[in-house]
């Protein structure tokens, strides 16, 4: 039989990687949205009086 403790450790590592990837995706998409917003503000202030 397989060791249940080893199985729990393996599942925990898989879950940790999944959470890390999810946070990375949200972080990068948030930074892109903020960057686009900043560009819009700068262009609007430049072209509109």
Helices and strands as residue ranges (DSSP letters): H 4-47
